[in-house]
Amino acid sequence: MAGEPAEDRPKRKPSEAEALKIRKSLLRSRFFDQIEDKSKLDEIIATSAVHEHYPAGEFVIVQGDKNDLSVFVIESGELEIYVGKTHGIHSNDAVLVNERRAGDRCGELSFVHGQARGSSYRVKSEGGASLWRVPDAELDRLVREDGGFGKAITRARWMRRVVDKNVLFEQLDDEKSIDDLLQKFEPVALAAGTAITKQFTEGDDKFYIIQSGACEVLVQKGDDAPQRVGKLMAGESFGELSLLFGKARTATIVTTEPTIVLRLDAAAFHAATDKQGARYLQHIFNKHASVKVGEEQFMSVADFERVLEEGFQADRRREGGGGGGRGRGGGANKASAKLIFRLADMTGAQLISFSEFVLLGMLLEKPNPEYEIAFRFFDTNKNGLISRTEFVEAVRAIMRHRGGDEAAGDFYMDDQLLQRLFGPDGTDELSYEEFEELLHSGHFPEMVNFWSSVTDDIRRANETWLHASIDGGLDESVSMSTPPTTSKQTHPWSYLVSGAVAGAISRTAVSPLIRLKMLMQTQSQPPKYTGIVQGMRLMLKEDGVRGFYRGNGSNVVRIAPTSAFQFFFFETYQQWIKNYHGGPDVKISTFEKLMAGGCAGITAATLTYPLDFIRARLTVQCGENPQYKGIFDGIRTVARKDGVRALYRGWWPTMVGVFPYIGIDFAVYSECRPFIPKNDDGQPQVLGLLAVGGFAGLVSQTIAFPLELVRRRLQVQGFTKHNTYDYSGGIWDALKKTVQKDGCKGLYRGNTANYLKAVPSIGISFVVYEKMKFVLNIC
């Protein structure tokens, strides 16, 4: 307090008339009105209220003061109320927000909420101001002694602590706005087994805080039964994300015992979050999120590390510099950031959206969040259960993070323990309750300590990243819909680049095998090429090393756009299906993935068919008299000689063959990808991508190869003297005549070379595609 010390000011006790005015002013408060025995208030006023006079310009209350929470009643004069966002009244951004006159109360809400002063009160009147001070020590005694007053104050302080912990309301520093928000919460008593919210429900526009009791969180994936994935205790909240983003509920919340919840309607929720808390969070997210897909921004792991690092730096500045403290250096916290980022990334896209960013903040604000964080880290496929494979891979990832031996100490996983957890055949799965019980059982004490340590690291930064952004300067005038100019303009067309590069690299790597496969498929009887080794030698003898790559230029010209279109349209069609089912995070079925892949294959093949047609003819032309000098010469020659329609000869069998081939390829890869072991940064391991991609190619090629064979023959029929097959009809005629002439084995002529080509080619393609997505920061 500025000016003359309070204890040196002239003081006197109130007269009966003055005491009555003080009493009337206090009882206009909804909190003081709850006092059951009003005579106790009269006694405090008569014996403890002190009269004080302050000259013009002096501060009666200073923002940030924690030591004196007395309540004042103005006897005469006027006061101005100032709020500063960074350093109270002494900051450059302190603004005048209101005024108080004779008969008004000052400092009531700080006492009621048990918080440091949220604003400063300065005397405006030239003649000064006179006030009655009611000491906070006496009012605290009244809280203990009067049941009604004690209940009202205790509930208000509890609610204030709960709201302060919620990251969405964290920057609300206007005491009046906070009090208005708290008044709008409605208590609701619920019996055990009551479903408060239901997954997939829209229009449920309420935000909830649990006052007493407990709830369980249930999530349903596809047609499976709902699985319990967590629990909520007194003081925890839910319903924020549905209100923030206007989406259907993502979980069902059911009471497990008689429970009282505090309910806030959507209008009040948005009025509070739109003011400061949510805006600040959006500012911070937009400031650091460097990836843009369409109109939505995303944060990469590097962005997330920068957010945390700014938080740690802000901590150091407030503490006067220096490092100090465990886990406050760069390396350890970056490692922790990668682990936390992995669990925040619910889609496995190596990016987190604003909703995931908010959800992570809420999760970290929960009491003892390490159990739920650990469960989410282990549950990599997000189905609410932990399989044996997920458990083992997660423990290994933790060991790599710690830089230790996977068989060391309390992380040791013997077969006996794994069999007890997952059954003799390893097919059992752990629910959240079983996983939590396992950590409590003492089998993995180091794991509990590990996750507590990681959580403490991130929470330390989480407490400061808002301050760090404020220290760096926030432009309040920036519209939330306007992305920062420094954001990378990454958009869905990046899928085309990733797919094109993947196709070009993979096809060049296996070009010799592709040419041999084509020659074996299209040769007449007796066969000239009888095996892989013999065929390679013959190609080398006839055409030299360059013969291995004959047609590869057209191959790359054709496959780059084809691969680009396949990946692009697969991602597009898959997203359309997800949106049809309710949103981008919905899990779609294997059949739907097959349909998306098949349609992507047909679309891509139709767009690039003339390139594929000429590429097939360039590949089979041999020796001294090539008919086409290149791909564009071939297109011009065919169009001039036979018409443009000739460039689409064999289109129908191509579509029939491409649909199952590409559809199965993408479906098998998508289903197997979640089982690929991951590196510490959450990226799938390269060998795993190769294996899964190769397996997908193996399955799809086996099923679709006969159609591929007759398609190629229809394309090159009559092109050279060796390419006469007597096919007079379409695809079915070609299949029938091939079986009549060569038997069923004839449908798989050249398939050995095809297998040798397909496994590495498709594997390499998926590896390059995944790496390109990572480089381009696309989901």
ABEGO torsion letter per residue (X at the ends): XBEBBAAABBBBBBBAAAAAAAAAAAAABAAAAABABAAAAAAAAAAABBBBBBBBGBBABBBGBAABABBBBBABEBBBBBBBAAAEAABAABBBABBBBBGBBBGAAAAAAGBBBABBBBBABAAEBBBBBBBAAAAAAAAAABAAAAAAAAAAAAAAAAAAABAAAAABABAAAAAAAAAABBBBBBBBGBBABBBGBBGBBBBBBBABEBBBBBBBBEABBBBBAEBBBBGBBBGAAAAAAGBBBABBBBBABBBBBBBBBAAAAAAAAAAAAAAAAAAAAAAABABBBEABBBBBAAAAAAAAAAAAAAAAAAAGEEBEEBGABAAAAAAAAAAAAAAABAAGAGBBBAAAAAAAAAAAABBGAAAAAAAAAABAAGAGBBBAAAAAAAAAAAAAAAGBBAABEAABBBAAAAAAAAEAAGABBBBAAAAAAAAAAGABAAAAAAAAAAAAAAAAAAAAAAAAAAAAEBBAABBAABBBAABBBBBAAAAAAAAAAAAAAAAAAAAAAAAAAAAAAABBOBBABABAAAAAAAAAAAAEAAAAABGAAAAAAAAAAAAAAAAAAAAAAAAAAAAAAGEAABBBBAAAAAAAAAAAAAAAAAAAAAAAAAAAAAAABBEABBABABAAAAAAAAAAAAEAAAAABGAAAAAAAAAAAAAAAAAAAAAAAAABBBBAAGBBBAAAAAAAAAAAAAAAAAAAAAAAAAAAAAAABGABAABBAGBABBAAAAAAAAAAAAEAAAAABGAAAAAAAAAAAAAAAAAAAAAAAAAAGBX
